[in-house]
Structures are given as C-alpha cells and as structure tokens.
C-alpha cells in the first residue's frame, strides 16, 4: 500500500508541475510592438462561390505570444464564423490558412479578422481585411 501511495504521489506532483509551467503566464505585459502584417487576401478582392481564399499573415511581438484566431464575417450573418483557433507559442507566428467560399454564403461585403493572443489574460492585437463575395 505504501509503494502505491508513493507512486501516485510522485505522478500527481509531476502532472501539477507540468500544468503550472507549461505556459509562462507571468511574462511582461507590454506589447506595444505586437503587430500583424496581413498579406493575403488583399483588400477589396472579389471572390465567388468555390473560390479558395488564402489567409496569410505574420504576427510578431517582443514577448512570446500564445496563438491566434481567424474569424470570417460573411455577408448577411449576424455572428462571425470561427475558422481557426490555434494555440502556439513564439515571438513570430506564421499564419497560413485557407477558406473555400461555400455555396450558402450571401453575396456582398465580408471581412476576415485575425486576432493574435498576446497572453492568457486577454491581451490581443487585431487586423482585418475586407473582401467582396459576388
């Protein structure tokens, strides 16, 4: 019984230590130099049903960030569609994703928004591009 208790105690300590130190949640909160360079698609590009939209951006900061989200604001929709929710670490994050325009999307102006997650306390940097669906 004692060996079992010791074995599970060490295992529990290992798990708790891994959780506590997996992300540095106490990093510097200054992110004045956090930026998103949104390359593609270009503003006001016209797309139609079935087109593949390449979403490309580079996110950089002076601190190690915690990922990004991409939202699609389709014409006629009241809520944006979450396209990507990626948890990754680094001072530079490369965004390389695609979205195929579905047959169900309404015609008109749409937006793509990238939100960089600077830390786990909710600090973000945002960039948007507007397109047209015909």
Secondary structure, 3 states (H helix, E strand, C coil): CHHHHHHHHHHHHHHHHHHHHCCCCCCCCCCCCCEEEEEECCCCCEECCCCEEEEEEEEEEEEEECCEEEEEECCCCCCCEEEEEECCCEEEEEEEEEEECCCCCCCEEEEEEEEEECCCCCCEEEEEEEEEEC
